[in-house]
Amino acid sequence: MSALNENAITLLGSAIVDTQNGDGKTTVYTVPAGKSAIITHVIIHSPSGSLADGIDFDIGSGVDADTWRQAIDLSSMIAVDDYMVIPSIAAIPVKYTLEPAGAVFGIKPITGATADTTATMSVFGYLV
């Protein structure tokens, strides 16, 4: 019998991520050996403070987390109960590539928040 994360969109991983300008990439999920992942959406929630001026975050694998979505604006998240759902698609259909086994999926602030803040990032999708 297959695992639920191979038959349904599920929470693949969640972690507290750094959101301040100049912070490096934070890893949220690593694709297990022998599998590939299709990421359907990401939820950013519960910022520790205002993410004002956090206008450019890249999400994905690779050193710069730039393989899935780029230039995500989180600057409107200013309260601990705020959250954003970031779908895998933008305004028009976009081609994505499967995240291969061992891919390290996360977020990197390019122009992050001016304050030393964090938020929680949850990655949803399924394994193939």
Summary of the structure (lengths in Angstrom):
residues: 128
radius of gyration: 14.2
end to end distance: 14.0
largest distance: 47.9
contacts: 400
relative contact order: 0.40
helix: 2%
strand: 45%
